[in-house]
Amino acid sequence: MSSGEREVERQVLAGIEEEGVPYTVFSGDDAVSASELARCAALRSPLQVGVGVAAAGEVSVRHAKLVDPLPELSSGAASDPVTARILGHNAARIVVGLPLKPDN
């Protein structure tokens, strides 16, 4: 789900596409955090993984079975293009069961 900055959203989607995982984009509320957008997306996804992009550009990846967000799967603040793309890769890698990319 996204209510966020278009370039950040584009980079997240590019990371997902590069891993070959299907996705759907839904619009979210501007007042909702990236973590909450990701949780809502994960709960409605048959793959049980969601990515949230907040209005300020923060990115969060969540799995439907995890109650709390993992800090290593969140940009923490407005995301730069490289971090956004890595988080997109990692969301897709959770779906297919591959090791996550480091965020260096």
C-alpha positions as CSV (number, residue, x, y, z in Angstrom):
1,M,0.0,0.0,0.0
2,S,1.3,3.4,-0.8
3,S,0.5,7.0,0.1
4,G,4.0,8.0,-0.5
5,E,6.6,9.6,-2.7
6,R,6.5,8.3,-6.3
7,E,10.3,7.8,-6.8
8,V,10.5,5.8,-3.6
9,E,7.5,3.7,-4.7
10,R,9.1,3.2,-8.1
11,Q,12.3,1.9,-6.5
12,V,10.4,-0.5,-4.2
13,L,8.5,-1.9,-7.2
14,A,11.7,-2.2,-9.2
15,G,13.2,-4.3,-6.5
16,I,10.2,-6.6,-6.4
17,E,10.1,-6.9,-10.2
18,E,13.8,-7.9,-10.3
19,E,13.0,-10.8,-8.0
20,G,10.2,-11.9,-10.3
21,V,7.4,-11.7,-7.7
22,P,3.9,-10.4,-8.6
23,Y,2.5,-7.4,-6.8
24,T,-0.5,-5.1,-6.6
25,V,-0.4,-1.5,-5.6
26,F,-3.2,0.0,-3.5
27,S,-3.5,3.6,-2.4
28,G,-3.3,4.3,1.3
29,D,-4.2,7.1,3.7
30,D,-1.6,9.9,3.9
31,A,-1.9,9.9,7.7
32,V,-1.0,6.2,8.1
33,S,2.5,5.1,8.9
34,A,4.5,2.9,6.5
35,S,4.4,0.1,9.1
36,E,0.6,0.2,9.3
37,L,0.3,0.4,5.5
38,A,2.6,-2.7,5.2
39,R,0.6,-4.6,7.9
40,C,-2.7,-3.9,6.1
41,A,-1.1,-4.9,2.7
42,A,0.3,-8.2,4.2
43,L,-3.1,-9.1,5.7
44,R,-4.9,-8.6,2.4
45,S,-2.2,-10.3,0.3
46,P,-2.4,-14.1,-0.5
47,L,1.4,-14.1,-0.3
48,Q,1.1,-12.6,3.3
49,V,3.8,-10.0,2.7
50,G,3.2,-6.3,2.4
51,V,5.2,-3.2,1.7
52,G,4.0,0.2,3.0
53,V,5.3,3.5,1.6
54,A,4.3,6.5,3.8
55,A,3.6,10.0,2.5
56,A,7.0,11.2,3.7
57,G,8.8,8.3,1.9
58,E,9.3,5.9,4.8
59,V,9.2,2.2,3.6
60,S,8.3,-0.8,5.7
61,V,8.0,-4.5,4.9
62,R,5.8,-6.7,7.0
63,H,4.7,-10.4,7.1
64,A,1.1,-11.1,8.1
65,K,2.2,-13.6,10.8
66,L,4.5,-11.1,12.6
67,V,2.8,-9.0,15.2
68,D,5.5,-6.3,15.4
69,P,7.6,-4.8,12.6
70,L,11.3,-5.7,12.3
71,P,13.6,-2.7,12.3
72,E,15.8,-4.2,9.6
73,L,12.8,-4.2,7.3
74,S,12.1,-0.5,7.6
75,S,13.8,2.5,6.3
76,G,13.1,4.3,9.6
77,A,12.8,7.7,7.9
78,A,12.4,9.0,4.3
79,S,14.0,6.3,2.2
80,D,16.7,7.0,-0.4
81,P,16.4,5.1,-3.7
82,V,19.0,2.4,-2.9
83,T,17.3,1.5,0.4
84,A,13.9,1.5,-1.2
85,R,15.0,-0.9,-3.9
86,I,16.7,-3.2,-1.3
87,L,13.5,-3.3,0.7
88,G,11.6,-4.2,-2.4
89,H,14.0,-7.0,-3.1
90,N,13.7,-8.2,0.5
91,A,9.9,-8.2,0.4
92,A,10.1,-10.4,-2.7
93,R,12.8,-12.6,-1.1
94,I,10.6,-13.3,1.9
95,V,7.9,-14.5,-0.5
96,V,10.2,-16.9,-2.3
97,G,12.2,-18.0,0.7
98,L,15.6,-16.5,-0.3
99,P,18.1,-14.9,2.1
100,L,17.6,-11.2,2.5
101,K,19.9,-8.7,0.8
102,P,22.2,-6.7,3.2
103,D,21.3,-3.0,3.5
104,N,24.9,-1.8,3.3
